[in-house]
């Protein structure tokens, strides 16, 4: 696979106006290794482009001389609810965000390739190079090479609305910043990574994946702020993370804990309910909601939420603790003890579980 002969076989068997899409993994792959594959495709197809899928993976999309990206056609197909949902699931809800994933096409791709020889059946560059790359960190070199040469999608667009081409450089820059951010996070340079992502989101505000990544980075920083006792910075960060990703429950769950620690039970309950609205089947969120219900004396509601959390994932110790507390509040000490012992089996080092089991032992149960 991935040789000149393979791509020629694909071309020979394609219908007129057909399109080839071939996945290529990005891990343990150098820029030259990828060049050998793209050069192989280029020998068989007059029009070749390289797209980024999920970060770290690529797609080679190729076709004959007639291959273009028909923007008007994309917009029309996107009006179909099923197609629109698929694009949303692919984190490409609009044309600009979709096109931001095209790294190389047209003359930019040809310049990047240069005269690099294609991977072929009688010159298996990739097969001999790939094993050596398993022991090297290649992502930074690979993405630096691709982003430095990125461009060319404008040359394969057709029926594009006015102004779209002028917005593509910013979209490409946003993807470059995403790569820089991910590499920074990998090297524990969180502040730098967040700064890159803030700019990426500004340049490409329609990209859900960029907002989601930024939300999780800010969430992590806010948790660190909370542990240091900087509650106001943590609160502001949690709210920003929640705003960036409307489906992300963890910021509101952490806000609930923050408010609870400050003695504001009512606001903590509101925050936990918002977390549950966002992720109704999260066992951790359900366990938190149950714990807060116990604190206001609503043991029956707490018991129901704890049982639901356990039904979803019986490995969450907090859910068993909440179930034990709820049973205790309902006058079922034996059931409470059984639940706490289940919690201990899942988290033997939990001080909260140990405290409850000591109380149970002191009561002679």
Secondary structure, DSSP 8 states (H G I E B T S, - for coil): --SHHHHHHHHHH--TT-EEEEEEE-TT--HHHHHHHHHHHHHH-SEEEEEE-STTEEEEEEE-TT--EEHHHHHHHHTSHHHHHHHHHTT--SHHHHHTTEEE-HHHHHHHHTT----BTTB-HHHHHHHHHTTS--HHHHHHHHHHH-B-GGGGEES--TTHHHHHHHHHHHHHHHHHHHHHHHTT-HHHHHHHHHHHHHH-TT-HHHHHHHHHHHHHHHHHHHHTT-HHHHHHHHHHHHHH-TT--HHHHHHHHHHHHTT-HHHHHHHHHHHHHH-TT-HHHHHHHHHHHHHTT-HHHHHHHHHHHHHH-TT-HHHHHHHHHHHHHTT-HHHHHHHHHHHHHH-TT-HHHHHHHHHHHHTT-
